[in-house]
Amino acid sequence: MKKVEMYTKQYCPYCHRAKAFLLDKGVLFEEYKIDEQPELRPEMIQRSNGGTTVPQILIDSLPIGGCDDMMALVENNKLDKLLAD
């Protein structure tokens, strides 16, 4: 499985939904909590091609957007293909 990274904030319901969904799928991810490490915010914006909201999700450094974007990939049967080795 490819490397999944997610920039989050503790009190973000979309972050909780995205994390729960990936964990239910058995997808491990590296989490960067920008409310605890605000110095990571500029990195998040740069890596996500300008994304300023959380979560920002990356698969093998490819930005896929936030929770709604990830769920759209699920609905279009594209997320599993992105996660496959």
Secondary structure, 3 states (H helix, E strand, C coil): CCCEEEEECCCCHHHHHHHHHHHHCCCCCEEEECCCCHHHHHHHHHHCCCCCCCCEEEECCEEEECHHHHHHHHHCCCHHHHHCC
